[in-house]
Amino acid sequence: MTTLYAGAARIRLEPPPGIAMAGYGARAGRAGGVHDDLCAQALVLSDGSHKAAICGVDLLAIGMRIADEIRATVAARSDLPADSILIGATHTHSGPLFNIFATPRPDATAGADRSLEWERALPQKIADAILGANSRLEPVALKAAGGRFTLGTNRRLRRPDGRIQLAANYTGVADAEAKGLGLYRRDGSPLSFVLNYPCHGVVLCEDNLLYSRDWMGFAIDEIEGASRRTSEGAQARRPIAIFLQGATGNIDPRYRGSFEVAAEHGAAMGRALLAGFAAAPSSDSAEIAARRVPLRLKLKDFEAALGAARDCAAQTEASLRSHRGDGFQLKRLRDHHEQSIAALRTLETLEEANRRDKRVDLARRELATSLSLITIGEIAFVGIPGEPFVEFGLALKANPYFAHTFVAGYCNDLIGYIPTREAYPYGGYEVETARIAEGAGEQIVAAALAAMRESRGIARAPETSRT
């Protein structure tokens, strides 16, 4: 059996105050300071022959071009292959506004909402965290555990008329299990943890103007602090924990509103996983493998919807122009036209994003991206490049190939929401703003399951003829 090695590192991202914050369109004001540091946390694992890296970044998201830039930098300066690096954003909505899809060019300019100097330095900071972890490898044992945790609730509430409201749906599908990976030095002290659970980073609301990791950061603090306190010796080293956001496309926190709420429930997740680690068996050997799985996903066809939206806007405009007088009827007609324009602009924005996106083949209406798979013995990490619905996370966790599966969204790219096929007919915010077509999410899950099966050396079952 192969000996397992691991190293971990953390680097503060230090976005400047005074710029806009990401995540809420309705937020008024700019960042006023720091409540808790935003960081990049990295873990590198080696079995002596193969390596893999897992990096958690306390930001809303990271697009493919930036992720590829980071991975190329690390590969050029180390023995870590680019395809063995998984970079996942925690999806905090209390981080800085920046261009998540590309590093600004040297001649680019921007207004007061962004700091281009900080954005240009960001990829190197994240790369440095991974390189730092790679330079600190030491023999370790690992534990994988789960713990009951129910902060997340479904946020697609179906009204009596069948429409979907973005509101808590306590009877909807959600995930009640947090997952954790623990790496321990030979003296038994903890080196690093990876935490995984699906729930949007929105305990803190639009009125918060302080940088924060949100509830996920408090989960990190709890497990790091408690593990350090229970380690022997006054000089015990604090472990480094990484949070990987899960399949949270349709999941919000059931409790929201303040730092106190975020701290309470983040700490609860940390305690649940610590209890799981206490009962979990450990292993000091495991074979490591990593791969990137290319995906070509069909895009929605907006042609018919754009035509209908333009027709609606033309009709509401005609009604408004032909009206004489003021009063309530004028207000009604203005409201109708504003609604029509808003619907048209949403569709135009999505189609413009497709035209500008270098990942998109407009002739085929396909978007090129990839998912990541890292396996450590009986443990699998599946990195999905967007915001998958929780149903997909549960399906992947239930696979028959690995004893423990961590499903992470916002990994190495961001393609937007990834709804289930069943969700499309009902619409709702996630479906209406998704760029990918119905069935693309199921395609991603099928590709991930096939890669997991292949990594175990299991041949695909032969097709049976139908009569």
N, C-alpha and C positions, 0 to 999 in steps of 0.2 A: 504493500500500500504506500501511497505517496504522502509525504509530510506536507501539511498545509502551512502557508505563511501569509501574514497580513500586515499591512501598514495603513495608518490613517493620518489625515491632516485636515486643518481648517484654516481658511483665510477669510478675513472680513472684506465685504464688498464695498462698504463705505460710500454709498451714494450721497451726494451733497444735499443739504436742506435747501429749500427755496424753489425746487422744481416740482412739477406736477406728479401726482401719484397715479398708479395704474389700478385698474380693476373695476372702478365705478364711474360710469358716465355722468352720474348726477352729483359727484363729489365737488364741493365748492372750496376753493383754496388750495394752497400748495403745501408741501411737506414742511412742517414746522420744527422737526427735530427727530430724535431717535428714542424710541421706547426700549427696544432690544435690537441688538446688532443683526443685520442681514449678512449671511455668510455663504461660502461654498465649502461643503464638507465632503471629503473623498475617502474612499476605502479601496485599496488595491489588494487583490488576492492572488496567490501563486501556489501551484502544486509542484513547483520545481521545473516544469516543462512548459506550462501554459499560464497565462495571466489574464485577469479581467479587472476592470475598474468600475466602481459605482460611485457616482457623484451626485449629491443633492444640493440644489441651488435655491436659496430663499428669494425667488422672484416669481412673477406671474407666469412666465413661460420663456422658452428658448427655442428659436426657430432653427431649421436645418442648417442654414448657411453659417450661423454662429456656432452651432454644435459641431459642424464639420471642421470649422476653423480651429476650434479648441482641440478636437481629436487629432487633427493633422499636426498641430503644434506638439502635442504630447508624443505622438508616434515618432516625430522627427528627433525628439530629444530623449527618447527612452526606448526600452524594449517592449513597450505596450503597443500592440497593433491597434489601429484606429477603430476597427470594427469590434474590438473587445471592450470599448468604453461606453458606458451608459450614463447619460447626463439627464437627470430628471429635475424639473422645477417643482417646488412645493405648491405653487399656485396661490401664494399669499396675495390678497388684494390690498395689502398695506405696504407695498414696495414702490419703487420709482417707475415713472413712465419712461419708456425707452423704445427704440425700434427693435422689437424682438426678432425680426427677420434678417437683419443685416447690420454689420458694423459700419458706422458712418465713414464715408470717404474723407480723405484729408481736406478736400475743398468744400465739404458740405457745411451748411449753416443751418441754424435752428433758432427758434425763439426762446423765451425765458422758461418755457415748460420743460425743456430738456437740457441735459448737460452732455454735449458731444464728447468732451474730454473724458468724462467718466465712462461713457459708452465705448469709446475706443480702447480703454484700458481693461474693460470687463473680461473679454475672452482670455487675456493673459493671466488675469487673477484666477480664473477658474482652472486654467491649465496648470498654474503653479500649485494649486491645491492637490491636483491629481499627481503631479510630479513629486510633490513633497511626500505624499503617501507611499509612492513607489520607492522612495529612498529610505524608508523606515521599516522594511519588512523584517518580521521576526516570527518564530514558530508559534502557532496558535492552535487552540481547539475551538470548535464551533458548536453552537446550539441553535436550534430553530424551534420557535414556539408560537402559539396563538393565545389570544386572550379575549374574553367577551368585552365588547365595547360598542356602545350604541349611540354615539353622538350624532351620526348621520341619519337623516330621514329623507325619504323621497320628496322631491319638490314639484312634481307634476300632478296637480290636483284637477281632476276632471269635473267640470260643472254639469249640472243637469242637462244643459243643451249640447253636451259633448265636447265643448271647447276646453282647452287646457289652460289653467291658471298657474302662474309661477308662485306657488304657495305650498306650505307643508302638507304632505299627504302621508299621514302616519300609518296608513294601511298599505301603502305602496311598497314595492320591492326595495330593500336596503340590505347592507352587509353588517352583521353583528359581530364580526371577528377582526381584530387587529392582528397583524403578523409581525414577527420580530426575528431577526438574526443577531446572535451574539457571538463575538470573537473574544477569546480569553487567552491571556499569556500563560506560559507554563507554570507560573507561580499562582495561577488562578485569578489574577486581577483582570478586570475587563479592559480590553483595548478599544473596541468599537462595537456599535450596534447599528442595525438598519431597521427602521420602523416603517410600517406600511399600513395605510387604512384609507378608504375612500370617503372624503368629506371636504367640500369646498372650504377654502381658507377665508371664510367670511363671517366668523364670529364678530369681528370688528366691522363696523358699518361705515357708511359714507361720511359720517361726522368725524371719523378718526383722521388726524393729520400728522400722526407720528409713524415713522417706519417701524414695522413689526413683522415677525414671522407668523403672527396670529397663533391660534391654538396649537398648531404643529410645533412651534418653537417651545411651548411650555411642556409638551410631551418630551422633547429632547432634553430640556432642563431637568425634568423629573428623573428620567432614567440615568442621565449622566451623574446628577448629584447624589441620588440614592446609591448608585453603584460605587461611587467614590467613597461614600461614608461607610459602606459595609466592607470595603477593602482593608486589609491589614496595614497598619502603619500610618503615622501622621502625614507622611509625605506621599501618600497614595496619589497616583496620577489620574487626572480626570479623563475618562474615556471620551471618544468622539462619536456622537450619534448622528445618523443621517436619516432624514425623513423622505420617503418616496410617496408622493400622492397617488392614490389608487384610482379606480374606475369611478370617477366622481361626477360625470357629466350631468346626471340628474339627481345629485345628492347635495343637500345643504345641511348645516348644523341645525339641530332641533332647538338649541339654545343660542341666543345671540345678544350682542349689545355692548359689551364692555371688556376691558382687560381682565377683570375679575372672573368673568364667565369663561374667557379663553384659558386663563390659568387653571381654573377648577377642572375643566374637562380635558385639557392637555395633560395635566398631572394624573388624571384618572386613567388615561391610556397608558402612561408610563408605568403606573402601579400594576395594571392588568398584565402587561408584558413581563414585568419583573417576576410576578407570581408564576407566569408560564415558564420563564427561564429556570426558576428554582426547581421545577419538576421535570425539566427536559433532559434527555441524555445528551452527552457530548461526544464529539469525535474529533480526532486530531489528524485525520487524513481524508482527502476527497479529491477527485479528479475535476479539473476545471475546463470548461469549454465555453466559447462565445462565438456568436455569429450575427450578422446583419441579414435580415430577410427583406428583399426588395418587394415593394407593393405598387401596383398601379390600380388606382381606385377611380371608378366612374364618378363624374360630377353631375349634379343636377342639371337638367335642361330648363333654363329660365325663359326660353323664347315665348312660350304660350303665356306664362305668368306675367312677363314684362308687357306683352301686348295688352292683356286684360288690365293691368295696372295703369298703363298709359291711357287706355280708353276711360277708365274710371276717373282719372285725374282730369281728362278733357271735359268729361260730363259735369263734374262738380265745379270746375272752373266756369263752364258755360252757365250753370245755374247761378253762380255767384255774380257773374258779370251782368246777367239779365235782371237781377233783382233790383227793385227800386225801393228806396226808403231804408230805415234802420230798424231798431227794435230786435226782438228775440229771433225773428226769422233770419235776420242778417247774421246773428251769432251762430245760429244752427248751420247755415250754409258755409260759413267760414270754418266751423268745426269739421263738417263733412269734407271740405277741400283739404284741410290740414291732414286729416286721416288718410286721404287718398295720396297726397304727396309723400307722407311718411312711408306708406307701403311701397310706393314706387321707388323711393330713395333706398330702401332696404334692399330691394332686388337689384337696383343699379349698382349699389356698393358691392354686392356679392359678385356680380358679373364683372365689374371692374377689377376686383381682386383676382379673378381668374385670368383676365387679360394681362395683368401686370406680373403674375406669379411665374417665375422661371421654372417651377416644378410642373407646370401645366402644359399639356399638349391640347390646344384648343380644337384642332381638327378631330381628334379622337375623343375630346372631352374627358380626359383622364388626368389625374394628379399623381405624380411619382413621389413616393416617400418610402419609408422602411420601418420595420419594427426590429427590436433588439431582443436577443435571447442569451442569457448567461446561465449556465448550469454549474452547480457546485455539489457534486455527488447527487444526493436525493433532493436537492433544493434547486428550484428554477426561478429566475427573474425574467418576466416578460415586460418589455418596455414598449408602450404603445404611443404613437406620435400625435396625440390629441386628447380630447375629452370624452372617453368612452362611457356609455351608460353602464350603470352598476351591474345590469344583467350580464354583460360581457365579462366583467371581472369575476362574477360568481361562476360562470361557465368555465372560465380558464382555471380557476382555483379547484374546480371539481375534476380536473383531468386525471386519468388513471396512470400517468407516467411518472409523476414525482410526488413524494410525500408532502412537500411544502412548496407552494407556488405563490410568489409575490407578483401581483399585477400592478404595474405602475403606468399612470398616464403622464402626459406632458414630457415625454422622453425623446430627446434628440431631434424634436421637430414639433410643430403645432399645425395641425390641419383643421382645427376647429372641433365642433361637437360631432360625436359619433353615435347617433341614435340607433335604436333597434329598428328592425323592419316593421315591427308592430306599432311603433310610435309615429311613423310618418303620416298615416291617414288622419291622425288626431291633431297634427300641427303642434303649436306651442312654441315658446321662445327657442328652445334648443333645435327643434326641427326647422323652424323658419330661418334661423341664422346659419344652419349647417350648409356647407358647400358640397359635401359628398352625397351621392345618390342613395336611395333606398337599397339596402342589401350590402353596402360597402362595409358596414360594421361586422356583419356575419362573415364577409370575406377575410377581414383582418383576423378574426377568431379562428377561422379555418386554417389560415396560414400559420398562425402561432401554434395551433395544435399539431399540424403536420411537422413543423420544425421540432417541437418537443418529442414527437414520436420518433422522428429520424435521429435525434440526438441520443435516444435510448437504443438505437439499432433495431427498431421494430419496423418491419416491412408493412406497407399499406395492404390492408385486406383486399383480395381480388374482388372485382365487381361481379355480382351475381346477375345472371340473365333474368329478365322479367318476361313472363308469358301472359 
